[in-house]
Structure formats: structure tokens, C-alpha cells
Amino acid sequence: MRFEHLGAQPRIHPDAVVAHTAVISGDVEIGADCQVLHGAVITAEGGPITLGGNVIVMENALIRATATNPVHIADHVLVGPMASISGAVIDEEVFLATGTRVFNGAHIGARSEVRINGVVHLRTTLPPESVVPIGWVAVGHPVQILSPDRHEEIWAAQRELDFPGYVFGLDRETPDLMVQLTERYGRGLARHADDTRID
């Protein structure tokens, strides 16, 4: 399913294959020989998304751009089933395994691997040829790659990255943080009410 969103329509190379149950919304460009499988969602929420050539987006993966953080995925990248990319840059020949999470402002260097359920956190840069082991968390710049049992170290680095401030423009100490966050984010997402299906 393809949708015009905020006046922009997806542009899909004629050699790309997009499953009928995938959702492609807004300012999305999909390059030659890409494969987008069933249930994948690629949605430009105010910023563009570009997939280079030979990118594979597997079942139920989510790729989302924001007005602050567009998405660029270079050539020969595999985005595994149920992976999630939000506002990040992925260089060429990267492998993102099943269930990986890549957050806003992240940059993954060429030929890196983020293994099953690995996380690359907000504003984190992975140098080329890095590996995030199964279930581990990459956080910060310079990057620390930490096992999930090292929560206090992850939180110390993550707190400095300021997720609510960077993504939503809200101070973490706001007493009604979730009220403001959901109302503001909800207003932005409500813009989909005006989307037009184009296929």
C-alpha cells in the first residue's frame, strides 16, 4: 500500500519489489533491486527516507524518518524481520538482524553488524566494521557497547543523550511529561488523517 503524506508520494524504482502488504508512506525513495517484504512499514513523518540499491527490508520491519532526522540506508543493507530504524543513517553493507533497534540520530558505519535484538541508541555512532552482539546496547559518542546487565552504565550514557529532549523537545523533569509528550506526538501523527492512498 502506498500513501501520499504531507504532499509527498513514494518513488519506487521499477526494478524494486514491494509486497502488497507493505506500507510506503510519504517522501520515500526506494532504489533499484530493493526488496520490501510483507508487513514492512516505511513512513516519512516529515523527513525523507532514501533506500539505496539492493536493500532488503524483511517482514514487519519499521523504518521511520522525522522532520529532525531523515533516514538514509546505503546499498546492500539487510534490515531483518521486526527491526526498527528511526531517523538514522546506515552506511553500505550493514546487517541489522531480527529485532534490532536503531534510534534517532544514530549512524552505523559500513560493514557493521547489529545482531539479534541489539540496540543502537540515540545519537550513537558505530564506526565501520563494528559488531553489536546479540541483545547488547551501543550507546554514546564515542560509542560504548555494553551487555544488557550493565544497566547503570547504559543509563548513565543514555541520560546524557536526552531522549525526550532530542526526540520530543521536552525536559525529562517536566511533571506531566507523558501528558505533554502524547498530546504533542499525537497531534503530529494525526496528520495521517489527510493521507491519500495512491495504489
Secondary structure, DSSP 4 states (H G I P E B T S, - for coil): -EEEBTTB--EE-TT-EE-TT-EEESSEEE-TT-EE-TT-EEEEESS-EEE-TT-EE-TT-EEEEESS--EEE-SS-EE-TT-EEES-EE-TT-EE-TT-EE-TT-EE-TT-EE-TT-EE-TT-EEPTT-EE-TT-EEETTTTEEE-TT-HHHHHHHHHHH-HHHHHH---TT-TTHHHHHHHHHHHHHGGGGG-EE--
